[in-house]
Amino acid sequence: MLFTADHDEARRALQKFIAAEINPHVDEWEDAGIFPAHELFKKLGSLGFLGLNKPVDYGGQGLDYSYALMMAEELGAIRCGAIPMAIGVQTDMATPALARFGSDEVRKEFLAPAIAGDYVACIGVSEPGAGSDVASIKTAARSDGDDYVINGGKMWITNGAQADFICLLANTSDGPVHRNKSLICVPMKTKGVQVARKLDKMGMRSSDTAQIFFDDVRVPKRNRIGAEGEGFTYQMMQFQEERLWAAAACLKAHEVIIDETIEYTRNRKAFGRSILDNQVVHFKLAEMQTEVELLRALTYRAAEALIAGEDVTRLATMAKLKAGRLGRELTDACLQYWGGMGFMNETPVSRAYRDTRLASIGGGADEVMLTILCKMMGTLPGLAKRGDA
Ligand SMILES: Cc1cc2nc3c(=O)[nH]c(=O)nc-3n(C[C@H](O)[C@H](O)[C@H](O)COP(=O)(O)OP(=O)(O)OC[C@H]3O[C@@H](n4cnc5c(N)ncnc54)[C@H](O)[C@@H]3O)c2cc1C
């Protein structure tokens, strides 16, 4: 991946923004269990950061994916996982399909304000009864003249308590499960949309995660993204950007934790020397740094393939799997070297340990990543159906 002076300039602007507008508030937002999404997104949107690789016609910067990658990586400087995730949902999880397949009308109505930071977006795939097995979702959008009437419910929806619209995956017919779904933009203020509860989580505390019900929610069919029945395919494509984002966003965050662990263990003494002065400790940290660099190489390779227009399912799946596994190993190892302080909520390593745990579950669990890879390797019966979250 070749980053240019333009990337560096954008990177510096983002670093400045994070240092001035985000990090000073993170502790307060984590305690509150929510952050001011509209306020923050408006500022990010004004700087162009919510549409780096989105079409210029809708207010985006029209740049290639390398800029989105740079941004995802740089968000790792934020002192929690929740705010990067909320931003990532807006840019790389809830809007890629809309940007690529949405009609001019639907993009004007939903994409343009999401890029400007006037709308907060969320993505509604998972349901109480269907997470890994996306094909089995039950939320239905029944055709009624020029409208859909939606009934069902979504679970664990990031940004769900503050969102202005949800990019909703729903069944629009009774046909085969991979051909009966559509992605539909549903304004959250529509009658019948109910944010039932904001969920209490072990990590990602400042990100709001909601359970949402849809009770006879009527939306015009023009709110559908692309062709009817293609929603499953669009979502599987959209997942590739989500998974690449998840891998990129953990790189810098991991390095920060390693650096802080070096600092802490250098200053902490036991048995007449610093904790860091034990070979088992500094060897482990060197190994973790090497693993982060390997993950970076894989993630960049996948990003290059994406820019070249190739199908990145295999590489993005591997990167997401590795990101989840490495996050658990790295934060666990680092926390151990912080000893009792590692167990305290006040230390960054403890927050990282809790936040990072999600990477092996959200956006498709590790086992789902392995299933996709096995299908692609031909070690599981049947071709890769790309049918798993
Ligand atoms: C904080 C948070 C934020 C989220 N944000 C969103 C969001 O914005 N939008 C959205 O749509 N969803 C969101 N999710 C949901 C997330 O994507 C799902 O939780 C995830 O896909 C797993 O689904 P599940 O929880 O139903 O697990 P299940 O499908 O019930 O699976 C449970 C476990 O079983 C194992 N498993 C599953 N399948 C297999 C298999 N084939 N072989 C072996 N083991 C298997 C895995 O270990 C998995 O973790 C979020 C979740 C969390 C926790």
The ligand as a Tripos MOL2 file, in Angstrom:
@<TRIPOS>MOLECULE
LIG
   53    58     1     0     0
SMALL
NO_CHARGES

@<TRIPOS>ATOM
      1 C1        -21.6910   -4.8410   20.5360 C.3       1 LIG1
      2 C2        -22.3350   -5.4750   19.3400 C.ar      1 LIG1
      3 C3        -22.6310   -4.6830   18.2500 C.ar      1 LIG1
      4 C4        -23.2800   -5.2380   17.1360 C.ar      1 LIG1
      5 N1        -23.6670   -4.4240   16.1060 N.ar      1 LIG1
      6 C5        -24.4590   -4.9250   15.1250 C.ar      1 LIG1
      7 C6        -25.0290   -4.0620   14.1460 C.ar      1 LIG1
      8 O1        -24.8030   -2.8500   14.1300 O.2       1 LIG1
      9 N2        -25.8570   -4.6070   13.2230 N.ar      1 LIG1
     10 C7        -26.1340   -5.9400   13.1730 C.ar      1 LIG1
     11 O2        -26.8730   -6.3560   12.3050 O.2       1 LIG1
     12 N3        -25.6070   -6.7840   14.1010 N.ar      1 LIG1
     13 C8        -24.7910   -6.3090   15.0730 C.ar      1 LIG1
     14 N4        -24.2610   -7.1500   16.0240 N.ar      1 LIG1
     15 C9        -24.5980   -8.5710   15.9820 C.3       1 LIG1
     16 C10       -23.4300   -9.4680   15.5900 C.3       1 LIG1
     17 O3        -23.1100   -9.3140   14.2410 O.3       1 LIG1
     18 C11       -23.8390  -10.9090   15.9460 C.3       1 LIG1
     19 O4        -23.8460  -10.9830   17.3660 O.3       1 LIG1
     20 C12       -22.9100  -11.9430   15.3580 C.3       1 LIG1
     21 O5        -23.0840  -12.0200   13.9600 O.3       1 LIG1
     22 C13       -23.1380  -13.3330   15.9630 C.3       1 LIG1
     23 O6        -24.4970  -13.6560   15.9150 O.3       1 LIG1
     24 P1        -25.2260  -14.2140   17.2460 P.3       1 LIG1
     25 O7        -24.9000  -13.3030   18.3400 O.co2     1 LIG1
     26 O8        -26.6560  -14.4500   16.9210 O.co2     1 LIG1
     27 O9        -24.5160  -15.5850   17.5190 O.3       1 LIG1
     28 P2        -25.0710  -17.0340   17.1600 P.3       1 LIG1
     29 O10       -25.4040  -17.0970   15.7310 O.co2     1 LIG1
     30 O11       -26.1160  -17.3810   18.1570 O.co2     1 LIG1
     31 O12       -23.7720  -17.8970   17.4360 O.3       1 LIG1
     32 C14       -23.2460  -18.0190   18.7550 C.3       1 LIG1
     33 C15       -21.8430  -18.5640   18.6580 C.3       1 LIG1
     34 O13       -21.9150  -19.8660   18.1050 O.3       1 LIG1
     35 C16       -20.7580  -20.1210   17.3570 C.3       1 LIG1
     36 N5        -21.1520  -20.5160   15.9900 N.ar      1 LIG1
     37 C17       -22.0660  -19.9440   15.1870 C.ar      1 LIG1
     38 N6        -22.1280  -20.5990   14.0150 N.ar      1 LIG1
     39 C18       -21.2390  -21.6180   14.0900 C.ar      1 LIG1
     40 C19       -20.8250  -22.6490   13.2030 C.ar      1 LIG1
     41 N7        -21.3520  -22.7570   11.9790 N.pl3     1 LIG1
     42 N8        -19.8830  -23.5090   13.6160 N.ar      1 LIG1
     43 C20       -19.3310  -23.4120   14.8590 C.ar      1 LIG1
     44 N9        -19.6750  -22.4470   15.7290 N.ar      1 LIG1
     45 C21       -20.6150  -21.5760   15.3560 C.ar      1 LIG1
     46 C22       -19.9250  -18.8350   17.3460 C.3       1 LIG1
     47 O14       -18.9140  -18.9480   18.3140 O.3       1 LIG1
     48 C23       -20.9180  -17.7690   17.7580 C.3       1 LIG1
     49 O15       -20.2880  -16.6950   18.4610 O.3       1 LIG1
     50 C24       -23.5740   -6.6250   17.1200 C.ar      1 LIG1
     51 C25       -23.2270   -7.4230   18.2090 C.ar      1 LIG1
     52 C26       -22.6340   -6.8650   19.3200 C.ar      1 LIG1
     53 C27       -22.3200   -7.7530   20.4880 C.3       1 LIG1
@<TRIPOS>BOND
     1     1     2 1
     2     2     3 ar
     3     2    52 ar
     4     3     4 ar
     5     4     5 ar
     6     4    50 ar
     7     5     6 ar
     8     6     7 ar
     9     6    13 1
    10     7     8 2
    11     7     9 ar
    12     9    10 ar
    13    10    11 2
    14    10    12 ar
    15    12    13 ar
    16    13    14 ar
    17    14    15 1
    18    14    50 ar
    19    15    16 1
    20    16    17 1
    21    16    18 1
    22    18    19 1
    23    18    20 1
    24    20    21 1
    25    20    22 1
    26    22    23 1
    27    23    24 1
    28    24    25 2
    29    24    26 1
    30    24    27 1
    31    27    28 1
    32    28    29 2
    33    28    30 1
    34    28    31 1
    35    31    32 1
    36    32    33 1
    37    33    34 1
    38    33    48 1
    39    34    35 1
    40    35    36 1
    41    35    46 1
    42    36    37 ar
    43    36    45 ar
    44    37    38 ar
    45    38    39 ar
    46    39    40 ar
    47    39    45 ar
    48    40    41 1
    49    40    42 ar
    50    42    43 ar
    51    43    44 ar
    52    44    45 ar
    53    46    47 1
    54    46    48 1
    55    48    49 1
    56    50    51 ar
    57    51    52 ar
    58    52    53 1
@<TRIPOS>SUBSTRUCTURE
     1 LIG1         1 GROUP 0 **** ****
